Amino acid sequence: MRAGIALRSALVALALASLTGCSGSPEAARESSARAVHRSRDGRLQYVTPPGWFDATADSQAAGHAVWIIRNDYGATLTIDEVRLDAAAVAMVGTGGLEPLAQLLMTLPSGDRPVRTVGAPETVERDGKAYCEYAVEVYETGDLLRVVLFRAGERVYSSTLVVPAAVRERGTEQLAEAQAAFLGSVSWISL
């Protein structure tokens, strides 16, 4: 009887040791979780968080955003928000594209703080999708806001990359590439 219990215990210990020995590193676990597909707060978008970023959409501080992701070192944030349009604006976007809407949106202050234009609205196409992007700087802080408008079904969304002034001094090219890659992963879900 004791031999049977000892044998079972040895088999359990051996099974646990082999499972532990085969498990990946914590970095691999983070990378695989970074590739998980997430859903926006409104349930209309799904996306993949890029490597080096984490999804904070479920956080209570993200309540005003459909999507909120943060770079692991907290050096930048990316949000997606629906742009609410009235009938006239929907017609304008339907005939003139996203650039006239971007021209209008960039004149609005950022959180009641004045901004200056750093990059004028420009329409670009990536992977068959049209985007309109522009950049503004917040006078007060020197933070860069890189905004990309895109359509998802009948809706228009804006993705805002916020780059603090201190991080901006080190360059924003990699962050702009991360935003483009992130937006490439976004897809619309028909509800």
Legacy VTK file of the C-alpha trace (Angstrom):
# vtk DataFile Version 3.0
C-alpha trace
ASCII
DATASET POLYDATA
POINTS 191 float
0.000 0.000 0.000
2.754 2.412 0.939
4.587 1.580 -2.275
1.478 2.595 -4.285
1.224 5.947 -2.486
4.958 6.569 -2.926
4.688 5.699 -6.630
1.738 8.060 -7.125
3.558 10.841 -5.250
6.655 10.327 -7.387
4.574 10.437 -10.594
2.830 13.659 -9.504
6.189 15.252 -8.613
7.647 14.145 -11.960
4.643 15.536 -13.864
4.882 18.877 -12.040
8.627 19.073 -12.657
8.190 18.431 -16.372
5.400 20.999 -16.655
7.465 23.594 -14.817
10.537 22.811 -16.902
8.549 23.259 -20.115
6.946 26.540 -19.207
8.149 29.651 -20.982
9.870 32.632 -19.489
7.889 35.523 -17.995
8.938 37.603 -21.030
7.406 35.020 -23.375
4.219 35.056 -21.328
4.034 38.848 -21.598
4.669 38.697 -25.352
1.954 36.095 -25.895
-0.506 38.076 -23.783
0.456 41.209 -25.713
-0.837 39.477 -28.833
-4.234 38.793 -27.304
-7.213 40.268 -29.132
-9.055 42.893 -27.097
-12.419 44.618 -27.538
-13.138 48.310 -27.184
-15.442 49.622 -24.464
-18.212 50.175 -27.005
-17.753 46.615 -28.310
-17.450 47.783 -31.917
-13.694 47.446 -32.367
-11.225 44.676 -31.747
-7.480 45.179 -31.666
-4.127 43.710 -30.728
-1.904 45.553 -28.273
1.552 46.089 -29.800
4.652 44.648 -28.093
5.900 47.007 -25.387
2.400 48.348 -24.624
-0.386 47.215 -22.308
-4.140 47.525 -22.540
-5.735 49.813 -19.936
-9.173 50.039 -21.558
-10.898 48.339 -18.623
-9.353 50.787 -16.136
-11.814 53.249 -14.616
-9.603 56.155 -15.764
-10.233 55.089 -19.371
-14.001 55.556 -19.060
-14.081 58.344 -21.651
-12.238 56.321 -24.306
-13.252 53.376 -26.463
-9.641 52.101 -26.233
-6.699 53.148 -24.056
-3.266 51.535 -24.280
-0.101 52.664 -22.508
3.548 52.083 -23.318
5.193 49.830 -20.707
7.486 52.637 -19.521
4.536 55.070 -19.372
6.324 57.208 -21.989
3.279 57.481 -24.284
-0.413 56.661 -24.469
-2.713 55.775 -27.341
-6.461 56.228 -27.259
-9.303 55.617 -29.668
-12.474 57.666 -29.379
-15.564 57.790 -31.531
-16.048 61.127 -33.276
-19.753 61.914 -32.902
-21.049 63.413 -36.134
-24.304 65.138 -36.968
-26.007 64.591 -40.341
-24.160 67.501 -41.974
-20.764 66.201 -40.841
-21.611 62.679 -42.036
-22.447 64.145 -45.458
-19.201 66.179 -45.433
-17.120 63.074 -44.677
-19.048 61.118 -47.311
-18.217 63.610 -50.057
-14.948 65.206 -48.910
-13.279 62.401 -47.000
-11.682 62.737 -43.596
-9.469 65.783 -44.277
-12.206 68.440 -43.873
-13.180 66.811 -40.575
-9.528 66.814 -39.472
-9.270 70.523 -40.356
-12.245 71.184 -38.088
-11.083 68.946 -35.221
-7.569 70.348 -35.090
-8.897 73.847 -34.412
-10.522 72.645 -31.189
-8.425 73.132 -28.077
-7.046 70.076 -26.337
-8.679 69.968 -22.916
-9.167 73.749 -23.017
-5.455 74.227 -23.712
-4.378 76.009 -26.889
-2.430 74.032 -29.478
-0.350 74.809 -32.541
-0.229 72.767 -35.722
2.902 70.671 -36.176
1.673 68.549 -39.092
-1.221 69.485 -41.386
-3.916 66.883 -42.137
-2.797 64.362 -44.697
-4.639 61.347 -46.079
-2.608 58.145 -46.224
-3.489 54.606 -47.198
-2.178 51.531 -45.408
-3.251 47.997 -46.217
-6.237 49.233 -48.225
-7.550 51.490 -45.426
-7.710 55.288 -45.620
-6.481 57.312 -42.663
-6.148 61.049 -42.136
-3.391 62.105 -39.779
-2.220 65.370 -38.280
-0.178 66.539 -35.299
-0.507 69.391 -32.841
1.603 70.583 -29.915
0.085 71.733 -26.643
1.569 75.198 -25.961
1.491 74.865 -22.198
3.327 71.537 -21.921
5.077 70.936 -25.244
3.337 67.543 -25.470
2.778 66.210 -28.977
-0.658 64.905 -29.987
-0.569 62.806 -33.151
-4.150 62.236 -34.276
-5.268 59.688 -36.872
-8.868 59.589 -38.097
-10.329 56.445 -39.626
-13.674 54.945 -40.532
-15.073 51.759 -39.071
-18.328 50.878 -40.735
-20.532 53.976 -40.602
-18.599 55.490 -37.702
-15.512 57.692 -37.536
-12.893 57.233 -34.833
-9.831 59.214 -33.820
-6.696 57.638 -32.429
-4.590 60.030 -30.383
-0.972 59.321 -29.561
0.130 61.503 -26.639
3.888 61.985 -26.409
5.095 63.987 -23.385
7.647 66.725 -24.147
10.472 64.885 -22.334
9.930 61.749 -24.430
9.389 63.801 -27.589
12.946 65.153 -27.348
14.221 61.600 -27.941
12.229 61.310 -31.180
8.744 60.170 -32.092
9.325 58.020 -35.184
9.093 54.691 -33.331
5.958 55.840 -31.536
4.323 56.892 -34.820
5.223 53.462 -36.242
3.686 51.790 -33.176
0.499 53.824 -33.680
0.337 52.824 -37.358
0.909 49.142 -36.499
-1.709 49.324 -33.747
-4.262 50.883 -36.107
-3.477 48.176 -38.656
-4.661 45.628 -36.090
-7.971 47.416 -35.410
-11.017 45.884 -37.026
-14.680 46.812 -36.903
-17.241 44.430 -35.464
-20.753 44.593 -36.852
-23.199 44.461 -33.962
LINES 1 192
191 0 1 2 3 4 5 6 7 8 9 10 11 12 13 14 15 16 17 18 19 20 21 22 23 24 25 26 27 28 29 30 31 32 33 34 35 36 37 38 39 40 41 42 43 44 45 46 47 48 49 50 51 52 53 54 55 56 57 58 59 60 61 62 63 64 65 66 67 68 69 70 71 72 73 74 75 76 77 78 79 80 81 82 83 84 85 86 87 88 89 90 91 92 93 94 95 96 97 98 99 100 101 102 103 104 105 106 107 108 109 110 111 112 113 114 115 116 117 118 119 120 121 122 123 124 125 126 127 128 129 130 131 132 133 134 135 136 137 138 139 140 141 142 143 144 145 146 147 148 149 150 151 152 153 154 155 156 157 158 159 160 161 162 163 164 165 166 167 168 169 170 171 172 173 174 175 176 177 178 179 180 181 182 183 184 185 186 187 188 189 190
